[in-house]
Amino acid sequence: FSSGLDTQPIIQGTVALLPTTPGEVGAEFVISMMPSPWLDGRATPIGNVVDGLSVINEIGSIKVSPDDDPSLATTIYSMRIL
């Protein structure tokens, strides 16, 4: 099925919403660390990181468990629309 809508590629710094597990209602908020063509058409881009990509890369370097649980809690305190 094609929605007829153009999809934007998910590249480094893309802020997007990604649907949760099939059969569930909801979405997770993601910031892409690298080009992610496997998410093209699945994730809905809602913005891009324009300043602070080094901070995003630092967050991305935090070790995670096999279940994707980070070893250090991280909180984004603010974002703004430019």
Phi, psi and omega in degrees: 000133178246130180284345183082358180267142174288142176256144176270139178292146176271111182243177178303129179090359177290131173262126186215164172253131182240126180303147176284191181307138177308139181091351177252156178258131178141178179208154173252149180270125181230151171238119184286134180271345185201167173305132185227072184300336178292346177263348179303125181087344177262316180268148179256107179295134178237357179173184179221146173286123180250344178211136179097018179299332178296325177292318178299318178296323178295316177299319181294342181273355179293132181294146178234156178283172175302338178268012180069023175274125181291148178282348180223125179295138181229136180231132171267116184276332180203153172217160176213158178268131178261000000 
